[in-house]
Amino acid sequence: MLRGDFRHGFAEASWLKAKEEARDIMIAVAKRRGMLTYSDLVRDIRSISFQPHDPRLFHFLGEISSEEDHVGRGMLTVVVVHKHGDMEPGKGFYELASSLGRETSDLQKCWIEELHRVHAVWSRR
């Protein structure tokens, strides 16, 4: 994953700056109790460029969610959803949720509970 000063093909400093940008975007959305699409998120990140289905994006979002969950604020990336179809997070979200100890036997219930958790945390700030 990390080689020298690069992470997933991006300069380490740019990767970290992009995480900060993405986190700020998602927090603003969570404060409004909203959601945003993968394409809207990647459009608004300036430090690095992702496509909505870029495999590196899933590592990027996983790091953010893991870090946020570790400090007790839930999986912040729960607010990022598909633009079409189910309008829910992607498969990687649920895989990470399971690894973080969330009950994922009912994916929609897992998503809704996590969304409510994150909205509650940020709408009070």
C-alpha positions as CSV (number, residue, x, y, z in Angstrom):
1,M,0.0,0.0,0.0
2,L,2.6,2.6,1.0
3,R,5.9,2.8,-0.9
4,G,8.2,5.6,-0.2
5,D,6.3,8.9,-0.3
6,F,3.4,7.5,-2.4
7,R,0.1,5.9,-1.4
8,H,-1.9,4.0,-4.1
9,G,0.1,5.9,-6.8
10,F,-0.5,9.4,-5.3
11,A,2.1,11.5,-3.4
12,E,1.6,10.9,0.3
13,A,1.0,14.7,1.0
14,S,-1.6,14.8,-1.8
15,W,-3.4,11.7,-0.5
16,L,-3.5,13.1,3.1
17,K,-4.8,16.5,1.8
18,A,-7.4,14.8,-0.3
19,K,-8.6,12.8,2.8
20,E,-8.9,16.1,4.7
21,E,-10.9,17.6,1.8
22,A,-13.2,14.6,1.5
23,R,-13.7,14.4,5.3
24,D,-14.8,18.1,5.3
25,I,-17.2,17.5,2.4
26,M,-18.8,14.5,4.1
27,I,-19.0,16.3,7.5
28,A,-20.9,19.2,5.8
29,V,-23.3,16.7,4.3
30,A,-23.7,14.8,7.6
31,K,-24.4,18.1,9.4
32,R,-27.4,18.6,7.0
33,R,-28.4,15.0,7.6
34,G,-27.9,14.5,3.9
35,M,-26.1,12.1,1.5
36,L,-24.0,12.6,-1.6
37,T,-23.0,10.5,-4.6
38,Y,-19.6,9.0,-5.3
39,S,-19.4,11.2,-8.4
40,D,-20.2,14.3,-6.5
41,L,-17.6,13.6,-3.9
42,V,-14.8,12.9,-6.3
43,R,-15.7,16.0,-8.3
44,D,-15.2,18.1,-5.2
45,I,-11.8,16.7,-4.2
46,R,-9.1,18.9,-5.5
47,S,-5.8,17.4,-4.3
48,I,-6.0,14.2,-6.3
49,S,-8.3,13.0,-9.0
50,F,-10.4,9.8,-8.8
51,Q,-13.1,8.4,-11.0
52,P,-16.2,7.2,-9.1
53,H,-15.4,3.5,-9.7
54,D,-11.6,3.8,-9.2
55,P,-10.4,1.0,-6.9
56,R,-8.2,3.4,-5.1
57,L,-11.2,5.4,-4.0
58,F,-12.4,2.4,-2.0
59,H,-9.1,2.3,-0.1
60,F,-9.3,6.1,0.4
61,L,-12.9,5.9,1.8
62,G,-12.0,2.9,3.9
63,E,-9.2,4.8,5.6
64,I,-11.5,7.7,6.4
65,S,-14.3,5.5,7.8
66,S,-11.9,3.5,9.8
67,E,-10.2,6.6,11.3
68,E,-13.5,8.2,12.1
69,D,-14.9,5.1,13.6
70,H,-11.8,4.6,15.7
71,V,-12.4,8.0,17.4
72,G,-16.1,7.2,18.0
73,R,-17.8,9.2,15.3
74,G,-19.0,6.2,13.2
75,M,-18.3,5.4,9.6
76,L,-18.4,8.9,8.0
77,T,-18.4,7.5,4.5
78,V,-21.9,6.1,5.1
79,V,-23.2,9.4,3.5
80,V,-21.6,8.5,0.1
81,V,-24.0,6.5,-2.1
82,H,-24.6,5.2,-5.6
83,K,-26.1,7.8,-8.0
84,H,-28.4,5.2,-9.6
85,G,-30.1,2.0,-8.5
86,D,-30.2,1.3,-4.8
87,M,-28.9,4.8,-3.7
88,E,-26.9,3.1,-1.0
89,P,-23.1,2.7,-0.3
90,G,-21.2,0.2,-2.3
91,K,-20.1,-3.3,-1.4
92,G,-16.8,-2.1,0.1
93,F,-18.7,-0.1,2.7
94,Y,-20.5,-3.2,4.0
95,E,-17.3,-5.3,4.0
96,L,-15.6,-2.6,6.1
97,A,-18.7,-2.4,8.3
98,S,-18.5,-6.1,9.0
99,S,-14.7,-5.9,9.8
100,L,-15.5,-3.0,12.2
101,G,-18.0,-5.2,14.1
102,R,-21.2,-4.0,12.6
103,E,-24.0,-6.5,12.0
104,T,-24.4,-6.9,8.3
105,S,-26.8,-9.7,7.9
106,D,-29.4,-7.1,6.8
107,L,-27.4,-4.6,4.7
108,Q,-30.1,-2.0,4.5
109,K,-30.6,-2.0,8.2
110,C,-26.9,-1.7,8.7
111,W,-26.7,1.2,6.4
112,I,-29.7,3.1,7.9
113,E,-28.4,2.6,11.5
114,E,-24.9,3.8,10.6
115,L,-26.4,6.8,8.6
116,H,-28.5,7.7,11.7
117,R,-25.4,7.4,13.9
118,V,-23.3,9.7,11.7
119,H,-26.0,12.2,11.2
120,A,-26.6,12.4,15.0
121,V,-22.9,12.9,15.7
122,W,-22.5,15.7,13.2
123,S,-25.8,17.5,13.3
124,R,-25.2,18.3,17.0
125,R,-21.9,20.1,16.1
